[in-house]
Each structure stands twice: as C-alpha cells, then as structure tokens.
Amino acid sequence: MEPYIISEEKPGLLLFTINRPEKRNAVNYEVMDGLEKAIDRAAQADIKALGITGAGSRAFCSGGDLSAFHQLMTEEQAYEMLSRMSGILYNILVLPKPTVAVLNGTAVGGGCELAMACDYRIGRSGIKAGFVQGNLAITTGWGGGTILFEKLPPSKALKMVTDAALHTADDLRDLGYLDGIYEGTPADGCLSFLGQTLDKEVAVLQSFKRMLIKKWSAAKIRERIEEEARSCAVLWASEAHHLKVKQFFDNK
C-alpha cells in the first residue's frame, strides 16, 4: 500500500492523503517525500488550493512515526529529521495558494503541527486533537509551536502546548484552532469549506496569499522555526525523552 495519495479534485483542489491508517497516519520519510511532491504540484498554475488529510476515520496524523525515528538518539540525528520536516511545514505555510487541513480523525503531536501550517483547519465531528509533545519530554519541533503562537492568542496557545492534552472538536473551535466542522468525506468537506474561493482566478488567490506571506516574513518566522527545531533536537537527545519513548513502546 502506498504511504500517501495525491489526487486532483475539481475544480482545482489538490488533495494529499497520508495513507498509513494502520500506523494512525504517522509521518515517516516516505510521507515526507510525498508532502514535498504535493507542495511542488500545488505551486503549479492549474492548482488553486491544497488540502491535507488522512486515510480512514481514526486518525488525521499521529505525528512522527516513533518506530521509524526511535533510532535517532543524538541531537545531530534528531535535528536532521526535525529540520527537514520543519522545512516542509514552512513551505506549506508560505505556499502561494490557500491550504486546508481536513482532520478526518484524531491529530496528536506533530499531526497538530502539520495542520497548524495550513491556512485553515476543519475537523470531522467527534475528532480530538492536542499538542502532546510535552508528555514525551520534548517540545514541538517541526515549527508548529512557532506557527501556533502566530495564529492563536498567546495565552490559548501556551495553554495548549503546556497542558499537552487532547481537546474535543468543539473546544478546538472555541480555541480558534479549528475553523469549522464538516460532515461527509474529507474531499467533500474541503470543497464545501473552500466554497467560492475555488471560483476565483489563481492570480487573485496568489496575490491575497502573498499579503499573508509578507506578514510571516516580517515576523521572521523562518528563523524562529529553525530555532524551534534546534531546541527540540536538544531535548530529543535527553535521557528524559529516551525514557518516555521506552515507556511508550513498553506500554504498546
């Protein structure tokens, strides 16, 4: 089974689906490859918007696949992975097209970071999501924390990351993390949410998005995301994190 699916939905929506439901759609290096391909495809002239979702109904994305990344023991090893994924999230953030994360199921840890990089987030009724990285003795490391503090009121963002708890869809909407609740398939939900946006000319969508990109640039968000990845790499190499990962695997 392919680890991801890239499909084109009319009119002009490119949909990226993490296709690892047996792993709760966790990100591994192959999924990173797919995200990079989707970003390149979404930048082309015939695409008006990019949607990101997961296969099945249990999980949108459970973050990084610990079975793939547990061998990353040192700061340097961790940083290599964190830096690549933070670059992917930054490229989603500054893609000159509207982007939508369609949370078809639970999003935890890096899954919340991936969704945060998108312009909009919509969730299926009944889903839960949370920045649970603190429970593994690390911080956000893909840039999602930096982006969260840009997009949400600081007090709400800080509470989300320090509590490291799961929140219901209604709570996520109240916090400002979710922009809407959808029913039906992820593709239908994304198309319905985007609505009249997809009727507009690509040049118009790009012009509006570039206004937002200038805001991110002025806030030096690329440099701050880089600092986030480096700080997380230090914690990743700590004994506390390795112990938490061991406990995670022991309890599975």
C-alpha positions in Angstrom: 0.0 0.0 0.0 1.4 3.4 -1.0 2.1 5.6 2.1 0.4 8.6 0.6 -2.1 9.5 -2.2 -2.1 12.7 -4.2 -5.4 13.3 -6.0 -6.8 16.2 -8.0 -10.4 17.1 -7.2 -12.3 19.5 -9.4 -12.2 22.5 -9.5 -8.5 23.0 -8.8 -8.2 21.3 -5.4 -5.1 19.1 -4.9 -5.7 16.6 -2.0 -2.8 15.0 -0.2 -3.8 11.9 1.9 -1.5 10.2 4.4 -2.3 6.6 3.6 -1.0 4.8 6.7 -4.1 4.1 8.7 -2.5 1.0 10.4 0.1 3.5 11.8 -2.5 6.1 12.6 -1.2 8.0 9.6 2.2 8.7 11.3 4.8 10.6 9.3 7.8 8.7 8.1 10.4 9.6 5.5 8.2 8.3 2.6 5.4 10.6 3.8 7.9 13.5 3.8 8.7 12.6 0.2 5.1 12.8 -0.7 4.5 16.1 1.0 7.4 17.6 -0.9 5.9 16.3 -4.1 2.4 17.7 -3.3 3.8 21.1 -2.4 5.6 21.3 -5.8 2.5 20.2 -7.6 0.3 22.6 -5.7 2.5 25.5 -6.8 1.7 24.9 -10.5 -0.7 27.2 -12.3 -3.7 24.9 -12.6 -4.0 24.2 -8.8 -6.0 26.7 -6.7 -5.8 25.1 -3.3 -4.1 22.3 -1.3 -5.9 20.0 1.1 -4.2 17.7 3.5 -6.0 14.8 5.2 -5.5 11.2 6.5 -6.9 7.8 5.4 -9.7 6.2 7.3 -11.6 7.7 10.2 -9.4 7.1 13.2 -6.5 9.5 12.7 -5.6 12.5 10.7 -1.9 12.2 11.7 -0.3 10.9 14.9 2.9 12.9 14.4 6.2 11.4 13.7 6.4 7.6 13.4 8.4 6.6 16.5 9.1 3.2 15.0 10.9 5.0 12.2 12.5 7.7 14.3 13.3 5.9 17.6 16.9 5.2 16.4 17.5 8.9 16.3 19.4 9.2 19.6 21.7 12.2 19.3 21.0 15.9 18.9 22.5 15.8 15.4 20.5 12.8 14.3 17.2 14.4 15.6 18.0 17.7 14.1 18.4 16.3 10.6 14.8 14.9 10.7 13.3 17.9 12.5 15.0 20.3 10.1 13.6 18.5 7.1 10.1 18.4 8.4 10.1 22.0 9.6 11.2 23.0 6.1 8.2 21.1 4.8 5.8 22.9 7.2 7.3 26.3 6.3 6.8 25.6 2.6 3.2 24.7 3.3 2.8 27.9 5.3 4.2 30.1 2.5 2.6 28.2 -0.4 1.0 31.0 -2.5 -2.3 29.2 -2.6 -4.9 28.6 0.2 -4.3 25.4 2.2 -6.7 23.4 4.3 -6.0 20.7 6.9 -9.0 18.3 6.9 -8.9 16.5 10.2 -10.7 13.2 9.5 -9.7 11.8 12.8 -7.5 12.4 15.8 -4.5 14.6 15.5 -1.7 14.5 18.1 1.8 15.9 18.4 3.3 16.5 15.0 -0.1 16.0 13.4 -1.3 19.1 15.1 1.8 20.9 13.9 1.2 19.8 10.3 -2.4 21.0 10.5 -1.2 24.3 12.0 0.9 25.0 9.0 -2.2 25.2 6.8 -4.2 28.4 6.4 -7.4 26.7 7.6 -8.3 23.6 9.7 -11.6 21.8 9.6 -12.5 18.8 11.7 -15.0 16.0 11.4 -17.4 15.9 14.3 -16.1 13.8 17.2 -12.4 14.2 16.5 -9.9 15.2 19.1 -6.5 16.9 18.8 -3.7 18.0 21.0 -0.1 19.1 21.2 1.0 16.2 23.4 4.8 16.5 22.8 5.3 17.6 26.4 4.3 14.2 27.6 7.3 12.8 25.8 9.7 15.3 27.4 10.1 17.3 24.2 8.6 20.4 22.6 7.1 21.0 19.2 10.0 20.6 16.7 8.5 20.9 13.2 7.7 24.6 13.5 4.1 24.1 14.7 4.6 25.8 18.0 6.0 28.9 16.4 3.1 28.9 13.9 0.6 28.3 16.7 1.8 31.4 18.6 1.4 33.4 15.5 -2.1 32.3 14.7 -3.8 31.9 18.1 -3.9 34.3 21.1 -0.7 33.7 23.1 -2.5 32.6 26.3 -4.5 30.0 24.5 -1.5 28.7 22.5 0.6 28.5 25.6 -2.1 26.6 27.5 -2.5 24.1 24.6 1.2 23.2 24.5 1.9 23.2 28.2 -1.2 21.1 29.1 -0.3 18.6 26.4 -3.9 17.4 26.5 -6.4 16.3 23.9 -9.3 18.7 23.1 -12.7 18.0 21.5 -13.7 19.4 18.2 -16.0 21.9 19.9 -13.2 23.0 22.2 -10.8 23.3 19.3 -13.2 25.6 17.5 -13.6 27.7 20.6 -9.8 28.0 21.0 -9.6 29.1 17.4 -7.6 26.0 16.3 -10.5 24.7 14.1 -12.2 27.0 11.6 -15.1 24.7 11.0 -16.7 21.2 11.5 -17.5 19.1 8.4 -19.6 16.1 7.6 -19.0 13.6 4.8 -15.7 12.7 3.1 -12.6 14.8 3.5 -12.7 15.8 -0.2 -16.3 16.9 0.1 -15.7 18.7 3.4 -12.7 20.6 1.9 -14.6 21.6 -1.3 -17.6 22.7 0.8 -15.4 24.8 3.1 -13.5 26.5 0.3 -16.7 27.2 -1.5 -16.5 30.3 -3.6 -12.7 30.5 -3.1 -12.3 27.9 -5.9 -14.3 30.2 -8.3 -11.6 32.8 -8.2 -8.7 33.2 -10.6 -5.4 31.7 -9.4 -3.7 35.1 -9.7 -6.2 36.6 -7.3 -5.7 33.8 -4.8 -1.9 34.1 -5.0 -2.0 37.9 -4.6 -4.0 37.7 -1.4 -1.9 34.8 0.0 1.3 36.8 -0.7 0.0 39.6 1.6 -0.1 37.0 4.4 3.3 35.6 3.4 4.8 39.1 3.8 3.4 39.2 7.3 5.2 35.9 8.1 8.4 37.2 6.6 8.3 40.4 8.7 7.8 38.3 11.8 11.0 36.4 10.9 9.0 33.2 11.2 11.6 31.1 9.2 14.3 31.9 11.6 12.1 31.2 14.6 11.0 27.8 13.1 14.7 27.0 12.7 15.3 27.8 16.4 12.4 25.7 17.4 13.8 22.7 15.5 17.2 23.1 17.1 15.8 23.5 20.6 13.7 20.3 20.2 16.7 18.4 19.0 18.5 19.2 22.3 15.5 17.8 24.2 15.2 14.8 21.9 18.7 13.7 22.8 17.9 13.9 26.6 17.7 10.9 28.9 14.2 12.0 29.9 12.9 11.8 26.3 14.5 8.4 25.6 12.9 7.1 28.8 9.5 8.4 27.8 9.9 6.7 24.4 10.9 3.4 26.0 7.8 3.6 28.3 5.7 4.3 25.2 6.9 1.1 23.5 6.7 -0.9 26.7 3.0 0.0 27.1 2.0 -0.8 23.5 
